[in-house]
Amino acid sequence: MTMPLVLVAVMVVLYACGVYLMLDRTLTRLLLGFLLVGNATNLLIFLMSGSFGTAPIGDGPAEEMSDPLPQAFILTAIVITFGVSAFLLALIYRSWRLAHDMDDRVQDDEADIELATTEALTTEEVTDEDLAETPEFSDDGGQGDDGDEDDGSSSADRAPATGTASAPAPDPASNPQREDRR
C-alpha cells in the first residue's frame, strides 16, 4: 500500500511550521511549535504503520491483523506531548507573572514580623553566668508547674517516691515557643 500523498504533505508542513515556531524566542510560539511537531510525529508514525487490517485481538490469521506497536507509540507520544506542553504552559505563566507583576515576593505574615522584631532574639553570646542570673519566668504569677505555692523546693524534692524520677509535664501555657497558629 502506498502512503496518501496529502497526509505526507500535511506532515511536512506541520514539521516545517513547528520548527520555524520553535526557533523563536517567545515562549508561546515555542509551545505552539512543539505542539505542531508532536502532531507531525504522530502523523509520521501513523503513516509508517503500514496497511490496515483486523483488530490484533481476536481469532483470525496473523497476516490480516494490524500491527499494535505503532498505535502504542502514538499513544505514548500523545502523553509525552501533553506532559511537556503542561510544563511549557507553567513556564509561560510564570514568565508572564514575573514580567507583569514586579512584586513577586512572598509576603510576610504578622507572626513572622513579630518574631523578626522581638528583642528576645539577639546575636550576643550568652554565658552560663548570664543564664544563672536570669530568672525563669512563667505566666502563672509565681506559681509552680502544678499550681501549688512555690516553697523553694526543687523538682527533685517533689519527685514521686517510686524510685524513678520523672520530669514534670511541661505547661503549654508557660511555653512561649508553642503558640497555636491558626
C-alpha positions as CSV (number, residue, x, y, z in Angstrom):
1,M,0.0,0.0,0.0
2,T,1.3,3.4,-0.9
3,M,1.1,6.4,1.5
4,P,-1.5,9.0,0.8
5,L,0.3,12.0,-0.7
6,V,-1.9,14.5,1.0
7,L,-1.1,13.2,4.5
8,V,2.6,13.3,3.7
9,A,2.3,16.9,2.6
10,V,0.4,17.8,5.8
11,M,3.1,16.1,7.8
12,V,5.9,18.1,6.1
13,V,4.0,21.4,6.5
14,L,3.4,20.6,10.2
15,Y,7.1,19.9,10.8
16,A,8.2,23.0,8.9
17,C,5.9,25.3,10.7
18,G,6.7,23.7,14.1
19,V,10.4,24.0,13.7
20,Y,10.0,27.6,12.5
21,L,8.0,28.5,15.5
22,M,10.4,26.7,17.9
23,L,13.3,28.8,16.6
24,D,11.6,32.0,18.0
25,R,12.5,33.2,21.5
26,T,8.8,33.7,22.5
27,L,7.6,31.0,24.9
28,T,4.1,31.0,23.4
29,R,5.5,30.3,19.9
30,L,7.8,27.7,21.3
31,L,4.7,25.9,22.8
32,L,2.8,26.2,19.5
33,G,5.8,24.9,17.6
34,F,6.2,22.0,20.0
35,L,2.5,21.0,19.6
36,L,2.8,21.1,15.8
37,V,6.0,18.9,15.9
38,G,4.2,16.5,18.2
39,N,1.2,16.2,15.9
40,A,3.5,15.8,12.9
41,T,5.4,13.0,14.7
42,N,2.1,11.2,15.4
43,L,1.1,11.5,11.8
44,L,4.6,10.1,10.7
45,I,4.1,7.1,13.0
46,F,0.6,6.6,11.6
47,L,1.8,6.7,8.0
48,M,4.7,4.3,8.8
49,S,2.4,1.8,10.4
50,G,1.5,0.1,7.1
51,S,-1.8,-1.3,5.8
52,F,-4.8,-1.6,8.0
53,G,-6.2,-5.0,9.0
54,T,-8.3,-6.6,11.6
55,A,-8.0,-6.0,15.3
56,P,-5.0,-7.7,16.8
57,I,-7.2,-9.2,19.5
58,G,-9.4,-12.0,18.3
59,D,-9.4,-15.0,16.1
60,G,-8.0,-14.7,12.6
61,P,-4.9,-15.2,10.6
62,A,-1.9,-13.2,11.7
63,E,-1.3,-11.8,8.2
64,E,-4.6,-9.9,8.3
65,M,-4.1,-8.3,11.7
66,S,-2.9,-4.7,12.2
67,D,0.4,-4.1,14.0
68,P,-0.4,-2.7,17.5
69,L,3.1,-1.3,18.1
70,P,2.6,1.9,16.1
71,Q,-0.7,2.5,17.9
72,A,1.1,2.2,21.3
73,F,3.8,4.6,20.0
74,I,1.2,7.2,19.1
75,L,-0.5,6.9,22.5
76,T,2.9,7.3,24.2
77,A,3.8,10.3,22.0
78,I,0.4,11.9,22.9
79,V,1.1,11.5,26.6
80,I,4.6,12.9,26.3
81,T,3.4,15.8,24.3
82,F,0.7,16.6,26.8
83,G,3.2,16.5,29.7
84,V,5.8,18.7,28.1
85,S,3.0,21.1,26.9
86,A,1.7,21.4,30.5
87,F,5.3,22.1,31.7
88,L,5.7,24.8,29.0
89,L,2.4,26.4,29.9
90,A,3.6,26.6,33.5
91,L,6.8,28.3,32.3
92,I,4.9,30.7,30.2
93,Y,2.6,31.6,33.1
94,R,5.5,32.1,35.5
95,S,7.3,34.2,32.9
96,W,4.2,36.3,32.4
97,R,3.8,36.8,36.1
98,L,7.4,37.9,36.6
99,A,7.1,40.3,33.7
100,H,3.8,41.9,34.7
101,D,4.0,41.7,38.5
102,M,7.3,43.0,39.6
103,D,6.5,42.4,43.3
104,D,6.7,38.6,43.1
105,R,8.0,38.1,46.6
106,V,6.4,36.1,49.3
107,Q,4.6,38.4,51.8
108,D,5.5,38.2,55.5
109,D,2.6,37.4,57.8
110,E,2.2,39.2,61.2
111,A,3.8,36.3,63.2
112,D,7.0,36.5,61.1
113,I,7.2,40.2,61.5
114,E,6.7,39.9,65.3
115,L,9.4,37.3,65.5
116,A,11.8,39.4,63.5
117,T,11.3,42.5,65.6
118,T,11.3,40.9,69.0
119,E,14.1,41.9,71.4
120,A,14.4,38.3,72.8
121,L,16.3,37.3,69.6
122,T,19.8,38.6,69.9
123,T,23.1,37.7,68.4
124,E,25.0,38.3,71.6
125,E,26.8,35.4,73.2
126,V,25.2,34.2,76.4
127,T,27.4,32.7,79.1
128,D,26.5,30.3,81.8
129,E,26.7,33.1,84.4
130,D,24.2,35.1,82.4
131,L,21.8,32.2,82.4
132,A,22.2,31.7,86.1
133,E,21.4,35.4,86.8
134,T,18.4,35.4,84.6
135,P,15.2,34.4,86.5
136,E,12.9,32.0,84.7
137,F,9.5,33.4,84.0
138,S,6.1,31.9,83.9
139,D,2.7,33.2,83.1
140,D,1.0,31.8,86.2
141,G,2.2,34.6,88.5
142,G,4.9,32.9,90.5
143,Q,3.0,29.6,90.8
144,G,4.9,26.3,90.1
145,D,4.0,23.9,87.4
146,D,1.4,22.1,89.5
147,G,-0.3,25.3,90.7
148,D,1.0,25.0,94.4
149,E,2.8,27.8,96.1
150,D,6.5,28.0,95.4
151,D,8.1,26.9,98.6
152,G,11.6,26.9,97.3
153,S,11.9,23.1,97.0
154,S,13.4,21.8,93.8
155,S,11.6,19.4,91.4
156,A,13.8,16.6,92.5
157,D,12.5,17.0,96.1
158,R,8.9,16.7,94.8
159,A,9.6,13.6,92.7
160,P,7.5,10.5,93.5
161,A,9.0,8.0,95.9
162,T,8.7,5.1,93.4
163,G,12.5,5.0,92.9
164,T,12.3,6.6,89.4
165,A,12.4,10.3,89.0
166,S,10.3,11.6,86.2
167,A,10.3,15.1,84.8
168,P,7.2,17.2,85.4
169,A,4.9,17.6,82.4
170,P,5.6,20.9,80.6
171,D,2.9,23.6,81.0
172,P,1.9,24.6,77.5
173,A,0.6,28.0,78.8
174,S,4.0,28.9,80.1
175,N,5.9,27.9,76.9
176,P,6.3,31.0,74.6
177,Q,7.7,28.8,71.9
178,R,4.5,26.8,71.5
179,E,1.9,29.1,70.2
180,D,-1.1,27.8,68.4
181,R,-1.2,29.4,64.9
182,R,-4.5,29.3,63.3
